[in-house]
Amino acid sequence: MVRNIDFVPNNVFLADYLENEIPIKSLESVSRINFFVGANNSGKSRFLRNMAIAFKKYQSPDFSNPGVTFPGEKVPTQITLLRLNSDDLLKDIEALLARTRTVSKSLYEVFIQKIVPGKMLTEFDLMNVLDQFVAFSHPNSKHLSGFNATEMAELADIQKEFKTYVEDKLPLPAGQGSRVTYIPAYRSLRRFKEYPKKNDNPYRGFPSQPELFEKIDDPIIAIRTALDYFFEKDKPASKYESSRGYELKLPVDCIFSGETLYEKIAELRNGNEDKRAILTGFESFLSKKFFNGKRLELNAITHDDIQDLFVKIGEEKEFPIFHLGDGIQAVILLTFPLFYYRGYHHVLLCEEPELYLHPGMQRIFVDALRAFPYTKSFVVTHSNHILDTSLDYKADISIFSFEKMLKKNKPVFKIQTLSSPGLSILNMLGVRNSSIFLSNCCIWVEGISDRVYLKKYLELLMAFKNNDNQGRIFSEDLHYSFLEFGGNQVVHYDFAEEGTEHNDNKIKAIKVTNRLLLIHDLDEGKQERHKLLATELGEQYIALPVREIENLLTPSVLRKTLQAYQKDEEGEPLIFNDFSQEDYVMTPIAKLIKQVLVSGALKKICSEPSKSQTPKLINKADFALTATGAMKTWDDVSEDGKKLTIQVYEFINRHNIL
């Protein structure tokens, strides 16, 4: 996986982009999904467009054409994607070199001398090393005079293995580049028409019938985007040329504005089995995410001499795609390239995907990006909702902030890699509390561990229902959200309905969020609190049937969780007493661990209290993530856990009735 992108020196546009006060030389810590954030006019879109040009020009070195893209030659690209230390190279091919030395000490020594110790090798350097080895070990090489057939066969075999090693190290297959898709901020699924040419004044005599409008065959948004951003003057090829020519830096067919979706759907619908499978997968994705599993079809149809995409949902009569909501049209446009280029090495560069999208749909878009392992995405965004996904998918997402500054009265752009979004980014984006849209309902839980468990339980329940086509699939931040109220802090909220008498000394919960379901631990000694909450909230209140949410874990999941915390995996295995869930309904999990563990050592996960205190989990959130990681199916949830999850699911369903 590519983790760093190194820029070829003297890349003109990079002179304005700084890292640690010097022109940027590389983009570090690149992930499968990369967010570019910053205020308006901070240089992020310009950087994105130049990345599109660089990836389009990039091509992995070709085995069949050695010696072309090596140091000393003009490298026909703007970026390199591989870093390999020459010392690591020598270590990797140590066995091959030993075999080479056995055949020819002279060949071994001359080859070793060509490798500079401690040098960082790019893919082009690595190909050069291979090319040198092939040249030195060629039958006509001066190093191999007088060698017999057996020795030559051994060297040919070493060459073959060395080529395999190099091919495995290349970030893309030899001689190949990536499919590149740039999605501009201006985009539309609607096909454009124009007034008839014979109309002298287009604002009078409006044509009486749709078919009288004249078709525009070309994608005019994509062409305008290319003209504005990718059509540039080139320097004369030689000193004898006085004029400068123009070059299209990014082909129009790499710019997906949505206008060509009609042709692409027609191509897939009428294509071979593999192409039809792409369209089927895309339709299935839309069906599950937006139409509750109802069968969905996309068709390219001509009506009234107008070509349009039509949508058929379930048994409904099909209709033009522009009758769908703008948000769903936007998601169709944004996600289609992912399916169209599935199976290829694909680079998607997208401007502000949040346009027209509800916060929940923004999460769906990011989920879609994560579903395609061969796609690397670079996304310019102003959305705090999109940035929020980086907290859930840290392993898949990187964030790069852009900030405009003046240096000697000249604008420059500072790029910084962020580990996670923070308040500074929200301030940079101008996000205020009033900017945030609400999802359709809210589930109040005591803390982060409760949220982790319930999120997993809902995921398993919906997967179970989806397999049997029994129910709807709901998305967090669109259909529902979680809110953590912090245990004892719940006493500071007044849950009385609007229009009834309120306690002025408490926070009016209805002003924080409506349509809420509150889930509370069954803590001992808090019966009055439970009674009050049940009175105020009625069916919108659930008291757990166990002490804390951890007590809902099944014994098998609890064992697997503790095994993950085993102190020495190669040492004595953990041995447990037999126990059932009934044994720990009201027992603190930390106390139970000490009771059921017969032998074996655990990493420190429980506190060491005095005799008068009860042991506690040190990091409940980490414990929850470990436990839910051991849960793969709905059957891994306890019976009480299933009842709770079904109650939550039914609450969400009630507040998302179509």
N, C-alpha and C positions, 0 to 999 in steps of 0.2 A: 504493500500500500504506500502511495506517495505521501510523505509527511512534510516535505519541504520543496519549494519551487525556487530554484536559483535563476536569476536573470543574467542574460549575457551582457557583459560590460558594454558601455557606450550606448545603451538603450535610451534614446533621447527623452522619451516621456518620463522616465524614472528620475531624471535630474531634479524634478520638482517634489519628489516624494522622499521623505526623510525618516530614518530610524536612528535614534540616538544621535541626532544632529548631523548625520551624514547620509548621502543618497542611499536609498535602500538597495541592498544587493540580493535579498531573498525574502521570501514569505515563509516564516517558520511556523511549525505546529499546525500544518494544514490538515483538515479532517475531511470526511466524506461530505459534510455540509459546512459551509463557511459563510458567516454573516458579516457584511460590511455595514457599519453603523456610523452615524455622525450627523451633525447639523446640515442644513441645506448648504450647497456650494462648498462642501468640505472635500471635494475631489474623489469621492468614492465611486460615482458612476463613471467618470473618466477612467479611473483605474480599472474598473470592471470591463469596460469596452476594450481597453488595451490587453487585458487578460484574454478576452475572446480572440483577438487577433493573434496573440502569442500561441494559444492552444491550437488555433487553426493551422498555423505555420509549423507547429511542432510535428516531427515525425521521428519515430524511433529508428536508430541506425539499421541499415539493411545488410544482412549477411551476404546477399548476392551482389552487393556493390561496395566492396571494402575500399577504404582509402579516400572516400569522398568527404565525409563529415568528421575528419580528425583534426586535432589541434594543428594550427599552421594553415589549414584551409579555411575558407569562409563558411562558417556554420550557418546553414539555412534555417535558423530558428531563433527565437528570442528567449527561450527558457530551456533549462535542463531539469530533469526530474529525479535523477539518481545521485546519491552520494555514497561512495564506497572508499574507505581508507585503504591505501595500497598495502598497508601491513595486514589488514583483514583479508585482502585478496590473496596474499601469499599464504596466509594461514588456511584459507578455504581450499586452495588448490595444492596444499602441501603434498598430498599423496600423488597427485599427477606430476608434480615437479620431481618427486623422488623417483618415479618411473622414468621420467625424461633423463635424469642424471645417470640412471643405470644404463640407458641406451647410449647417451652421448654426454659426457661431462662438459665438452666444449659448447655444445648447444645450450645446456643448462646454464652455464656461466654467462654466456653472452646475453641470454634472455633475462636473467636476474639483474644484470647491470643496467638494463633499459627501464627498470621499475624504480622510480624515485621513492625512497622510504618516507612514510608519513604523509604522502600526497593524497588529497581528496580527489577521487576519480569520478568524473561524470560518465554518463552512458557512452559518450563519444570517446572519452579516454579509454574506457573499458574495451570498446571495439578496436581501438588502436592497439591495445595490448594483445588482443586476440590476433589481429592482423599481423603483428610482428612475429608472434609465435608461429603462425601459419607460414609466413615467409621464411623464417629461419629453418623450419622443419620440412620445407618443400624438397622433393627429391632432387631438384637441381641446385639446392643450397650448397655453398662451399663448406658448410659445417658437416655435411653428410656424405662426402665422397668416400666410396668404398664400402658403404653399408650394405648388408645383405637383405634379402627379401623379408626375413623374419623381423629384423629391426625396423624396417620401413613400415611393416604392418602394425607393429607396436606403436610407432609414432603417429600413424594415421588414426589409430584407436584413441590415443591421447588427445589428438586434435579434436576428434568427434566429441569426447567427453568435455573438453574445454569449451567448445561451442555450446553444448547443452548448458553448462554452468552459466555462461554469459547470457544466453537466452532467458534463463530463469531469473537472472538479476535485472534484466531490462524492465522498466516500469510498464511498457507496452510491448506487444509482440513485435519482433524485428520487422522493420520496413513499414510499420503501420502508425497511424495517428489516431486521434479521437474524433468521434462525431461531435460537432460543436453546435449548440443551440443558444442563441441570444434572444431573450424575450424583452422587448422594449417596454417602457412605461405606457406608451400609447399602443393599444391593442384592441381587437374586436373580432368576434365571431361573425359579424354581419358582413355580408358581401355588398360591395358598393356598385351603384349604378349612376348614370349621369343623364342629364337632359339630352334629348335628340339634338344632333348637330344643326339640323335645319331650323331649330328654334333660335331666332335672332336674339330675342331677349329671354333668357332662362327664367326670369322672375314673372313672366306673364305667359298666359296660355299653357298652364301646367298640364301635361299629358293626361288624357282622360282614362287611360288604361295602363296597368303596370307593365305590360309587355312592350309598350312604346318607349320605355326608358332603355337606354343603350348600355350594354354590359361592359364593365371594366374588367378585362381579363387579368391584369397584373395586380399584385398585392401592393396597393399604393402606400399603405403605412410602412411596410417593410422597405419599399424603395426610398421613401422619404427619409427613413431612419439611416439607410445606407448612405444616402447623399449627404446628410448632416454630419454623420459621425465616422464613416469608414471610407469616404472618397477623398483621397489626399494627394497632394502634389509630391512627386518624387524628384530627387535630384537627377540631373543629367547623368546618363550612364558613363559618359567619358568627358574629358576636358574639351573634346572637339564638338560636343553638342551644346548648343546655346539655350535651347528651349527645355522646359521641364514638362514631363508628362504627368498624367493622373493615373492612380492605381486604386482599384477597389480592394481595400485591405481585408474586408470580410465579405464573402459572397452573400448575395441576397437570400439564397436558399438556406443560409445558416441563421437568418433572422426570422423567428416565428412570431408573427403578429396576430395569428389566428385566422387571417384572411384565406389561407390555403387549406384550412381544415376540410372543406368540402372535397377537394381533390384527393387529400390523403385518406379520408374515410372511404371514398369511392375506390381508391387503389387497394386498400386493405379488404374491403367487402368483396371485390372481384378478383382478388389475388389468389395465390396458392395457399395450401393448408397452413403454412407457417405464418403468412400474413393475416389470414382470417383468425388465427389463434391470438394474434396481437390485439385485434379489435374485440374479440370475445373477452379477453382479459381486461381490457379497458372498460367495456360495458359492465362486467361483473363488479369492478371496483366502484363505479358510479352507482350501481344498484345497491350495493351494501352500505355505502357511505351516505347516500342521500334519499334513497327511495325504499328503505325498509325491506330490502331483499327482493322487491318486485322485479320481474324480468324487464330489462331495458334494451332497446335497440336504437342504434344510430344509423341513419340511411341518408345517402346523398340523392336528392330527388329534384327533378325539374318540374315546376308548376308555373303556369301563366308565363312561360318563357323565362322564368327566374330560377336560378339554381340555388337551392337552400338545403341545409341539413335539417332533417326531421327526426323527432324523438318519439319513440313509442314506449309507454310505461304500463306494464301489466296488460290489462284488457282495455285500457283507454284507447281512444282514437288517436293516431299519431298527429303531431303538430310541429310547426317550425321551431327550431331551437331557440330563436329569439323570444319565444313566449315563456321560456324558463326564466327564473329570477336571475338578476345580474350576477349575484354571488355564485350560483351554480355554473353559469356560463363562464365566469372567471376561473373557477376551479377546473373545468373541462379544458380550457385553453392552457392553463399552467401545467397540468399533469399529463396531457396527451403526449408531449415529446418523450416523457419517461417511458411510456409504453411503446412508442414508435421505435425507439432506439434501444429497447431492452435487449440484453445479450451482447451489445456493443460497448466498447469503452466510450463513454459519453460524458461530455462536460456541458452542464447546464448553467447559464449565466442569466440571472433574472433581476429585473428592475422592479422594486416595490410590489411584491406579490399581494400585499395586504389590500390593494385597491379593490373596492367593492366587497371585500370579504369580512364576514362576521368573525370575531375572535376564535370561535370554535372551528370555523372552516380554515382559518390560518393554521391551526394545529393539524388539521387533516392534511393540508398541503405539506407540512414538514414531515408528518408520518409517511406520506407518499414518497418523499425524497429518500427516507431511510429504507424504504422497501426495495430499492434498486442498488445492489452492491457494486455494479459497474458504472454507476453515475456519480460524478463528483460535481457538487453544486456550489456556486458562488452567488450569494443573494444580497442585493442592496435593500435595506429595509429601514423604516422609521417606526416599526411596530414593536411596542413592548410585549405584546402577546406572542409574537414570533420569537423574540429573545427569551421569553419565559420557558420555551421548550428546551433551551440549552441546560436548564437545571435538571430536567428529566433525562436528557440524552447526552450527558457530558462526554461520553466516549465517542460520539458521532459528530459533535458540533464544535467549531471554533468561532471565536468572535474577534473581529479586527475593527478597531475604532479609527476614524479619520478626523483630523482637526486641522482647520486652515489657520495659518499664521503668516506674519509678514517678516521677511528676512531681507534687510537692506531695501525696504520698500517694495520687495517682490513677494508675491504670494507663493508659499510653499505648503506642503501638506504632510502632517506628521501621522505616521501609522504606528499603532500600538496593538500588541496582542493581549487580549483580556482572558483571564481564566473563567470569568462568569460575569453576567451583567450586574451592574451595581447602580447606586443612586446617581453617580456622575453621568452615566449613560442616559438614565431617565431624564435628568435635568437637561442634558444635551438635546434629547429628543423633544423636550417641552411637554413631557407627560405629567398630567395632574390627576388627582383622584377622580375628578369629574370627567376625565377622558375615557374612563374604562367602562365598556358596555357590560351588562349583566347577563349571565346565562339564565336559562329558564327556571332553575331551582337550585337550592343550595343545601348541602349536607354539612351540618355542624358536628365536628368531632373534637375530642379533647386535645389531641396533639398529633405530631407528624407520624408516629407509629400507627395510630388508628387510621390515618389517611392511607398509609402504605398498604395495610391489610385490606381495607375495604376496596381500594382501587384494584387490588389483585383478585379479591373475591368476585367483584363485578366483572372483571375481565374473563375469569373462568366460567362464570354463569352465562355470560353472553356468548362465549365460544360454544358452550354446551347447547344453548338454545339455537344458535346459528346452524349447528350441525343437523339439528332436527327440524329446522325452519319453524321454530316455535315462538319466536319473539323478535322484537326490534333490537337493533344495535345502537347504543347511545355513546356519544363522544363527550369526554370531559371538556369543560369550558365552552361547550355549545349547548348541550342538553342539561348539564348539571355542573356544579363546581363544589369544591370543598372549602370549608372555613374552619380554622383551628381556634377554639375559644379558650384553651389553656386551663382546663380543669376547674379549680376553685374560682376562677374569674367569672364563671357563668352567673354567679350571684349578683354581679353588677349590671346584668341585663334585665330589662322589663319586656316580657314577651306578650303583653296584652295587645289585643287587636286595635286597629285604628278606630277612633271614635269612642273607645272605652276609657275609663279612668286609669291614668298612668302614675307611677311613682316618679316624681320629679328628680329624685336623687339617683335614679338609675338611667342607663343608656337604653333608649328605645330601640329594641332589636329590629323592629319593622322598618326603621330608617336606615339600618345597616344593610339588611337584605330581607326580602319577602320570600314566600314559598320555601320555607325552611323545614328541615327535618333534623332534630337534635338527638344525638346518640351519646349516652352517658354511661360511664363505668358504674358497676353496682358496688360502689365503695361502702364499707361497713360504717355505721354511725351517721349516715346522711339520709335517713329515711324522710325527714321533713323536706329536704331539698327535692328529693324525687317526687314527693307528693305534690309540692308546689308546681314543679315543672310539668307534671302530668296534668294538673288542673289548667294551667295556662295554655299548654300546647296541644293537649288531647292526643289525637292520632299522629301528631307531628313530633311526638316524643317517644324515644325508645330507650329503656333502661336495659343494659346488657344482662343476660341471664347468668353471667359469671362475674368474678371480681374485676378483671380487666380484659381487654381484647386479646392479650396473649393467651389467656386461659381458654380461648376457643380453638387453639391449635390441637390437632390430633396427636396422639403419642408418636405415631410414625414420623410425622413432620418435625416434631420436637426432637426426636432422636437424630434425624438427618441434620437439623440445625446445629445441635451440639457437636456432632461429628465434624461439621465445618469449622468449629472453634477448637478442634483438638490441637493441643499445644505442639506435639511432635508427631507428624503424620507417619513417620517411620518407627515410632516407638510403640508402646503398649496400646492396643486398641481400647476404645471406651467400652465399658461393660455396664449395663443398666439393670436395675431391679425391674420386674414386671410391674406395669402400672397402667391404669386406664384414665380416660379424661375425667370420669367421675371423682377420681382421687384428688383432683386439683381444681375443682370448680371455684373454690374460694381461697385457694392457697397461692400466695405470691410465687410467680414463676422462678424467681431467684432462689427462694427457699426450697421449692420443689427440686430444682437442679441438684442442690446439695443432698437431698434425700434419696433421689433415684440413681445417682451416679455411684456405682460400686467401686470402679477402679479406672485409671487413666487420668491424664492431666488435661485441663482446659486452659486456654488463654484467659486472661482476666476479663470476665464479662459481668461479674457480680461484685458488689461492694462488700467490704469486710466490716460489718457493724459491731457495736458492742452487744453484750448479751441481751440488753433491753430493747434493741432495735431489730427491725426486720431487714434482711438483705434485699438489695434492689439491683436491677439490671443497670449497668453503668451507661450503656449507650443503646437505648430502646430503639432508636431509628435504625441503627446498623443491624441490630438483632432482627428487626422486622424485615429489612431488605434480604437478609440471609434466609430467614424462614420462608418468605414468599418465593425466593429463588428455588426452594425445594418443592414448591407446589406446581404441578404441571397440568392437572385436570380437575374438574369439578368434584371428583371423588376424593381429592386430597383435602377437601373442606369438611369440617365436622358437621354433625346434624344441626347443632345450635348455630354454627356459622352459616349454614345454608339458609336456615329460617331468617336470620338477620339480613342476609344478602338479598333474599327474595323480597323482604319488606322494603329494602332500600330501592331495589329495582322497580317495584310497583309504584313507589312514591315518584320516582323519576318519570315513569311511564305516564302517570296521571297528569303531570305538568308538561308533557310534551305531546299531548293529543293533537293529531293533525287537524 
